[in-house]
Amino acid sequence: MNRIKSLFIIKTKFEAFMVIYALALGATERGAVYMHQYPGVGGQLLALACSGAVFMAGGKILDALEYQRSF
């Protein structure tokens, strides 16, 4: 079970950036769908919220990685 659990632990900055990249790809796709479903300012705001969520999540992932290294 520990071997499987270790697959889901981010250990290096490279792994963190790969996870952030995957989040960004999903968020841009979701933002494009929002802009298609809700034309105008509403869709643009939802797409911007998707992008902002990636920035916040990426920052938290990198901060958690630095915090984990300090111990």
C-alpha positions as CSV (number, residue, x, y, z in Angstrom):
1,M,0.0,0.0,0.0
2,N,2.9,2.4,0.7
3,R,4.2,1.9,-2.8
4,I,0.9,3.0,-4.3
5,K,0.6,5.9,-1.8
6,S,4.1,7.1,-2.8
7,L,2.9,7.5,-6.4
8,F,0.5,10.3,-5.3
9,I,3.1,12.3,-3.3
10,I,4.7,15.3,-5.1
11,K,8.4,15.2,-4.1
12,T,10.2,17.5,-6.6
13,K,9.6,20.8,-8.2
14,F,9.5,19.1,-11.6
15,E,6.6,17.0,-10.5
16,A,4.9,20.0,-9.0
17,F,5.2,21.9,-12.3
18,M,3.8,18.9,-14.2
19,V,0.8,18.9,-11.9
20,I,0.3,22.6,-12.3
21,Y,0.6,22.3,-16.1
22,A,-2.1,19.6,-16.1
23,L,-4.3,21.8,-14.0
24,A,-3.7,24.7,-16.4
25,L,-4.7,22.6,-19.4
26,G,-7.9,21.6,-17.8
27,A,-8.7,25.1,-16.7
28,T,-8.2,26.6,-20.1
29,E,-10.4,24.0,-21.7
30,R,-13.1,24.6,-19.1
31,G,-12.7,28.4,-19.6
32,A,-13.1,27.9,-23.4
33,V,-16.3,26.0,-22.7
34,Y,-17.6,28.7,-20.4
35,M,-16.9,31.4,-23.0
36,H,-18.8,29.3,-25.6
37,Q,-21.8,28.6,-23.3
38,Y,-22.0,32.1,-21.9
39,P,-21.0,34.7,-24.5
40,G,-20.0,38.1,-23.3
41,V,-18.7,39.3,-20.0
42,G,-20.1,36.5,-18.0
43,G,-18.2,33.8,-19.9
44,Q,-15.0,35.9,-19.8
45,L,-15.3,36.3,-16.0
46,L,-15.8,32.6,-15.5
47,A,-12.8,31.8,-17.8
48,L,-10.8,34.3,-15.7
49,A,-11.9,32.6,-12.5
50,C,-10.7,29.2,-13.9
51,S,-7.2,30.8,-14.7
52,G,-7.1,32.4,-11.2
53,A,-7.8,29.1,-9.6
54,V,-4.8,27.5,-11.2
55,F,-2.5,30.4,-10.0
56,M,-3.8,29.9,-6.4
57,A,-3.5,26.1,-6.5
58,G,0.0,26.3,-8.1
59,G,1.1,28.7,-5.4
60,K,-0.2,26.4,-2.7
61,I,1.4,23.3,-4.2
62,L,4.8,25.0,-4.4
63,D,4.5,26.4,-0.9
64,A,3.5,23.0,0.5
65,L,6.5,21.5,-1.3
66,E,8.9,24.0,0.4
67,Y,7.2,23.4,3.7
68,Q,7.6,19.7,3.4
69,R,11.3,20.0,2.6
70,S,11.9,22.1,5.7
71,F,11.1,19.0,7.9
